[in-house]
Amino acid sequence: VILLEVDEEELVNRLKTRIEQAKKAGLPLRADDNVETFRKRQQVYRDQTAPLIPYYEGKGVLKKVDGMGSIDEVAAAIDAILDKIG
């Protein structure tokens, strides 16, 4: 089990930036590409998924990755975990 550790407010800022850049470039936005939908999804995560973290930690199968890096950094960290478990 891989847990991407992220800062929610930083993700909101990234989302806002992505929306602004898409608008400036004249690119279409997805209907769910907004802060309200993001916050609802985060609440579902906190309610339904996050409570499972201690269970997987207790089993010794939880691997944590800093999800705040670049796409390449996060992908490399995940690849390293997957390489170790074969």
C-alpha positions as CSV (number, residue, x, y, z in Angstrom):
1,V,0.0,0.0,0.0
2,I,1.5,3.3,-1.0
3,L,0.4,6.5,0.7
4,L,1.1,9.8,-1.0
5,E,1.5,12.4,1.7
6,V,0.4,15.8,0.5
7,D,-0.5,19.2,2.0
8,E,-4.1,19.9,1.2
9,E,-3.8,23.6,1.0
10,E,-0.8,23.4,-1.4
11,L,-2.9,21.1,-3.6
12,V,-5.7,23.7,-3.6
13,N,-3.2,26.3,-4.6
14,R,-1.9,24.1,-7.4
15,L,-5.5,23.5,-8.6
16,K,-6.2,27.2,-8.7
17,T,-3.0,27.8,-10.6
18,R,-3.9,25.1,-13.1
19,I,-7.4,26.5,-13.6
20,E,-6.0,30.0,-14.2
21,Q,-3.4,28.8,-16.7
22,A,-6.0,26.8,-18.6
23,K,-8.3,29.8,-18.8
24,K,-5.5,32.0,-20.0
25,A,-4.5,29.5,-22.6
26,G,-8.1,29.1,-23.7
27,L,-8.1,25.4,-22.8
28,P,-11.4,23.7,-21.7
29,L,-11.8,22.9,-18.0
30,R,-13.3,19.7,-16.7
31,A,-16.6,20.1,-15.0
32,D,-15.1,18.7,-11.8
33,D,-12.0,20.9,-11.9
34,N,-12.8,23.2,-9.1
35,V,-12.0,23.8,-5.4
36,E,-15.4,22.7,-4.1
37,T,-15.2,19.3,-5.8
38,F,-11.6,18.9,-4.6
39,R,-12.6,19.6,-1.0
40,K,-15.5,17.1,-1.2
41,R,-13.1,14.5,-2.4
42,Q,-10.7,15.2,0.4
43,Q,-13.5,14.9,2.9
44,V,-14.5,11.5,1.5
45,Y,-10.8,10.5,1.7
46,R,-10.6,11.6,5.4
47,D,-13.9,9.8,6.2
48,Q,-13.4,6.6,4.3
49,T,-9.8,6.0,3.3
50,A,-7.6,7.7,6.0
51,P,-9.0,5.5,8.8
52,L,-7.4,2.5,7.1
53,I,-3.9,3.9,7.4
54,P,-3.2,2.5,10.9
55,Y,-4.4,-0.9,9.8
56,Y,-1.9,-1.1,7.0
57,E,0.8,0.4,9.1
58,G,0.2,-2.3,11.7
59,K,0.5,-5.0,9.0
60,G,3.8,-3.5,8.0
61,V,2.8,-3.0,4.4
62,L,2.3,0.8,4.2
63,K,4.9,2.7,2.3
64,K,4.8,6.5,2.5
65,V,5.8,8.8,-0.4
66,D,6.2,12.6,-0.3
67,G,3.6,13.5,-2.8
68,M,4.6,17.2,-2.9
69,G,7.6,16.8,-5.2
70,S,7.6,17.1,-9.0
71,I,5.8,14.4,-11.0
72,D,9.2,12.9,-11.8
73,E,10.3,12.8,-8.1
74,V,7.1,11.2,-7.0
75,A,7.2,8.7,-9.8
76,A,10.8,7.8,-8.9
77,A,9.9,7.3,-5.3
78,I,7.0,5.0,-6.2
79,D,9.2,3.1,-8.7
80,A,11.8,2.6,-6.0
81,I,9.2,1.1,-3.6
82,L,7.9,-1.2,-6.3
83,D,11.4,-2.3,-7.3
84,K,12.0,-3.3,-3.7
85,I,8.9,-5.5,-3.4
86,G,9.5,-7.0,-6.9
